[in-house]
Amino acid sequence: MAIKITDACINCGACEPECPNSAIYEGAIDWRWQDKTKLSGNVTFPDGTEVDASAFNEAVSDEVYYIVSGKCTECKGFHEEPQCKAVCPVDCCVDDPDHRETEEVLLSRQRFLHN
């Protein structure tokens, strides 16, 4: 399952540089698929969705840091545990019940984003 940041976030920013996928963004900051991934130009995802990896997407939250669930791999393929959870001083990086995924799916996403 992906990780989400709750509204208990104190906006310290400790999590953002730890994410190997650049799936974490500061509140109100728009995000891109290409940020810290190998994706560029027009990309076709495994499910057939086509996007421009360089295009900006609307921020998920205007108030606190947020995680783009489609980029989150729970650090699979990089670390033993999600680094955002490991460094968060207020434990606001939690499992996202709306985005439950298997380890196989997370590892497949990691390969897609970085190979």
KEKE-3310 file (N, C-alpha, C; in steps of 0.2 Angstrom, whole numbers, plus 5000, padded with zeros to 4 digits):
npx = (5004:5002:5009:5003:5002:4996:4985:4992:5004:5018:5025:5039:5047:5056:5054:5053:5066:5071:5064:5065:5059:5054:5041:5035:5029:5029:5016:5004:5012:5014:5016:5027:5028:5041:5050:5064:5064:5066:5057:5052:5046:5032:5023:5018:5009:5009:4995:4990:4987:4991:5003:5011:5026:5033:5024:5015:5006:4991:4993:4991:4988:4985:4989:4998:5013:5013:5010:5011:5002:5003:5017:5023:5032:5034:5047:5052:5064:5073:5076:5074:5063:5050:5056:5051:5042:5052:5059:5050:5046:5034:5026:5017:5017:5009:5001:4991:4975:4967:4974:4979:4992:5001:5018:5024:5017:5022:5036:5036:5032:5042:5052:5047:5047:5061:5069)
npy = (4994:5011:5026:5039:5057:5064:5077:5080:5084:5094:5102:5101:5096:5086:5073:5075:5075:5063:5054:5042:5042:5055:5057:5065:5080:5098:5106:5114:5115:5111:5095:5083:5069:5066:5071:5066:5053:5041:5044:5053:5065:5060:5047:5030:5022:5006:5002:5008:5021:5037:5050:5066:5067:5078:5088:5098:5093:5096:5101:5090:5093:5108:5113:5105:5094:5082:5065:5058:5046:5037:5038:5033:5020:5014:5014:5002:4992:5001:5004:4996:5000:5012:5027:5040:5038:5034:5045:5055:5066:5067:5056:5056:5051:5038:5022:5021:5018:5019:5016:5002:4990:4977:4970:4966:4974:4986:4985:4983:4995:5003:4999:5003:5017:5020:5012)
npz = (5000:4997:5005:5015:5020:5034:5041:5052:5050:5052:5043:5042:5032:5032:5026:5012:5005:5007:4999:4987:4974:4972:4976:4986:4990:4994:5001:4991:4980:4963:4955:4945:4934:4929:4939:4948:4942:4929:4919:4904:4892:4882:4890:4891:4903:4911:4913:4901:4901:4896:4897:4898:4904:4908:4911:4922:4937:4947:4964:4977:4990:4998:5010:5018:5017:5004:4997:4981:4976:4965:4962:4973:4981:4992:4995:4991:4983:4985:4999:5015:5022:5022:5020:5023:5033:5042:5045:5049:5062:5068:5066:5055:5043:5036:5032:5018:5017:5005:4995:4993:4989:4982:4987:4975:4965:4969:4968:4954:4950:4954:4945:4933:4935:4936:4927)
capx = (5000:5006:5009:5000:5004:4990:4985:4996:5011:5021:5028:5046:5051:5061:5053:5054:5073:5072:5060:5069:5054:5051:5033:5033:5029:5027:5009:5002:5017:5012:5021:5028:5030:5048:5054:5068:5063:5068:5052:5052:5042:5026:5024:5012:5009:5007:4988:4988:4986:4997:5004:5017:5030:5036:5018:5014:4999:4989:4995:4986:4986:4987:4991:5004:5016:5008:5013:5008:5002:5006:5024:5025:5034:5036:5054:5053:5069:5078:5077:5071:5057:5048:5060:5047:5040:5058:5062:5045:5046:5027:5023:5011:5017:5005:4998:4985:4970:4964:4979:4983:4996:5006:5025:5025:5015:5026:5042:5035:5031:5049:5056:5044:5049:5068:5072)
capy = (5000:5018:5030:5046:5061:5066:5084:5081:5086:5101:5105:5102:5095:5080:5067:5076:5073:5055:5050:5040:5043:5062:5057:5069:5087:5103:5108:5119:5114:5106:5089:5080:5062:5066:5073:5061:5047:5041:5046:5060:5066:5056:5040:5026:5018:4999:5002:5011:5028:5041:5057:5070:5067:5085:5092:5099:5091:5100:5099:5086:5097:5115:5114:5101:5090:5076:5060:5056:5039:5034:5038:5030:5013:5012:5013:4995:4992:5006:5003:4991:5003:5018:5032:5046:5036:5033:5052:5059:5067:5067:5050:5058:5047:5032:5018:5024:5012:5020:5014:4996:4987:4971:4971:4965:4980:4992:4984:4984:5003:5006:4997:5007:5024:5021:5009)
capz = (5000:4997:5011:5014:5025:5038:5042:5058:5047:5054:5037:5043:5026:5033:5022:5005:5002:5008:4994:4980:4969:4972:4977:4991:4988:4998:5000:4986:4975:4958:4954:4938:4934:4928:4945:4951:4939:4922:4914:4901:4887:4882:4893:4892:4909:4910:4912:4895:4902:4892:4900:4897:4911:4910:4913:4930:4939:4952:4970:4980:4996:4998:5017:5021:5012:5002:4993:4975:4977:4959:4962:4980:4980:4999:4995:4988:4978:4987:5006:5019:5025:5019:5023:5025:5040:5047:5047:5052:5069:5072:5064:5051:5037:5038:5027:5015:5015:4999:4990:4995:4984:4984:4986:4968:4962:4971:4964:4947:4949:4955:4939:4928:4936:4936:4922)
cpx = (5004:5005:5006:5002:4997:4991:4989:5003:5012:5025:5036:5050:5056:5060:5054:5061:5074:5069:5064:5065:5052:5043:5031:5034:5027:5020:5009:5008:5015:5018:5021:5030:5038:5052:5057:5066:5066:5063:5053:5048:5035:5027:5018:5014:5007:4999:4985:4987:4993:4997:5010:5021:5032:5030:5017:5007:4998:4991:4989:4983:4989:4990:4997:5007:5012:5012:5008:5008:5004:5013:5027:5026:5035:5043:5056:5058:5074:5081:5073:5064:5056:5052:5057:5045:5046:5060:5057:5045:5039:5023:5016:5011:5014:5003:4992:4980:4967:4968:4983:4986:5000:5013:5027:5023:5020:5033:5042:5035:5038:5053:5054:5047:5056:5072:5071)
cpy = (5006:5021:5037:5050:5064:5074:5085:5084:5093:5104:5106:5100:5089:5075:5069:5074:5066:5051:5048:5041:5050:5061:5061:5076:5092:5105:5114:5119:5109:5101:5087:5073:5062:5067:5067:5054:5047:5043:5053:5059:5062:5049:5037:5021:5010:4998:5005:5018:5032:5048:5060:5070:5073:5090:5092:5097:5095:5097:5095:5089:5104:5117:5111:5097:5084:5071:5059:5049:5035:5034:5034:5022:5010:5011:5006:4996:4997:5004:4998:4993:5009:5024:5038:5044:5036:5040:5057:5060:5067:5061:5052:5054:5040:5028:5021:5018:5013:5017:5007:4992:4982:4974:4970:4971:4986:4991:4985:4992:5006:5004:5002:5014:5025:5017:5011)
cpz = (5000:5004:5010:5020:5028:5039:5049:5056:5049:5049:5038:5037:5026:5028:5015:5002:5002:5003:4988:4974:4968:4972:4982:4989:4993:4997:4995:4980:4970:4957:4947:4939:4933:4934:4948:4948:4932:4917:4911:4895:4888:4885:4893:4898:4907:4910:4906:4896:4899:4896:4898:4904:4913:4912:4920:4931:4946:4959:4974:4987:4996:5005:5019:5015:5010:4998:4987:4975:4971:4958:4968:4979:4987:5000:4993:4983:4979:4994:5009:5021:5022:5023:5025:5032:5045:5049:5050:5059:5072:5069:5060:5044:5038:5031:5024:5013:5009:4993:4992:4989:4987:4983:4978:4964:4963:4968:4957:4945:4949:4948:4934:4929:4935:4931:4915)
residu = (MET:ALA:ILE:LYS:ILE:THR:ASP:ALA:CYS:ILE:ASN:CYS:GLY:ALA:CYS:GLU:PRO:GLU:CYS:PRO:ASN:SER:ALA:ILE:TYR:GLU:GLY:ALA:ILE:ASP:TRP:ARG:TRP:GLN:ASP:LYS:THR:LYS:LEU:SER:GLY:ASN:VAL:THR:PHE:PRO:ASP:GLY:THR:GLU:VAL:ASP:ALA:SER:ALA:PHE:ASN:GLU:ALA:VAL:SER:ASP:GLU:VAL:TYR:TYR:ILE:VAL:SER:GLY:LYS:CYS:THR:GLU:CYS:LYS:GLY:PHE:HIS:GLU:GLU:PRO:GLN:CYS:LYS:ALA:VAL:CYS:PRO:VAL:ASP:CYS:CYS:VAL:ASP:ASP:PRO:ASP:HIS:ARG:GLU:THR:GLU:GLU:VAL:LEU:LEU:SER:ARG:GLN:ARG:PHE:LEU:HIS:ASN)
# end
